[in-house]
Amino acid sequence: MRTDFTHFGTGKKNKRRTYGNNRLMRSAENAGSTALTMERLNKLKGHPLIVKVNRGRNKIERYEGEIESTYPKVFTVRLTDGGLSSFSYADVLAKNILFLKRKI
């Protein structure tokens, strides 16, 4: 751990920590959880769903449709009105997107 970063002009040392390979380890952990999320969404393909998306500042959008396809970074939802929306797995992991079972 390196703690020798000096502020310019003040001579004071800032104890900023650098962790080296931990960034890679964290991204590997996230890749595993992304793969798990991808698997779960593949199981939901073709089933009627209600997708609730939290856009922030109390803006919640609600879509009805089914998951059409999954890609390495995003997945698409075919809406009941014929439209197509795409979302990222990061939003699912951050719990900004919820999937609810839709009654037919």
N, C-alpha and C positions, 0 to 999 in steps of 0.2 A: 504494500500500500504506500503510495507516494503522497507526502504532505508538504512539499516544498514550494508551493505556488506562492509567489510574493506579489502583493499589490504594488503597482507602479507608483513611485513617488512617496509612499508612506513608510516603506521598509517593514510593514507588518506582514506576517505570514498568515495565509488563509489555509485552514485545514480541509482542503478539498480532497475528497477521496476518489481514487480511480481504482476500479475493480478488475480491469483486464478482461479475462475470459467469462466473467459472470454475465455480461451482456449476451454472449453467445449461448450460454446455458439458459438464460431467460427466454431467448427467442426459440430455442429448441423445445422448451416446455410449452410455449404458446403454439408452436407448430403441432404438437401432440394434441392440444386441446382444440385446435382448428380442425385437425383430422377427425377428432371425435365429433365435433359439431357437424362436420360434413357428412359423416356416417349417419348421424341422427336425422339430418335433413333428407338424406337419400331414402330413409325409411318412411318419411312423411310424403314422398313424391306421390302425386295422384290423389291424395286424400283431400277432401274439402276442408279448408282452414279459414280462420279469421286471423289476420296478421295485424297486430297493434304496434305502431311505430312511434316511439317517443322522439320528437324532433327538438325538444328543449323548450324552455319557457312556456310550459303548460300547453304545448302544441302536440296533440296526440292524433295521429291519423289512423284510420281503420280501413283495412282492405279485406275483401272476401275473394277467395280464389284458391288455387292449388300450386304447389311448387312444381315448376315445369322442368327445370334443369339446374344442375350444379356445375360450377367451374372452379378452378383453383382458388380464386380470390372472392368471387361473388356467386350468388344464386339468383334465379329469376322466379317470379311468381306471376302466373297467368291469372288475371283478374276475371271475375264473372262477367264484366261488361266487355270483355275482349281485349282489354289493355294488357300491357306487360310492364312490370316493375322489377328493378334489380336492387339487391341489398348486399352488403358485405358481411362476412362472418364476424368481423370485428364488432359490428353492432350487436350481433347475437351474443357474443362473449361479454360485451359491456352491459348486457341486459337492457338494451334500447329497443329490442324487438321481441315481442311475445307472440307465441303461436297458440291459438285456441281451437279446439275442435268445433267445427261448424255442423249444426244439425241440419239435415236435409229435409 
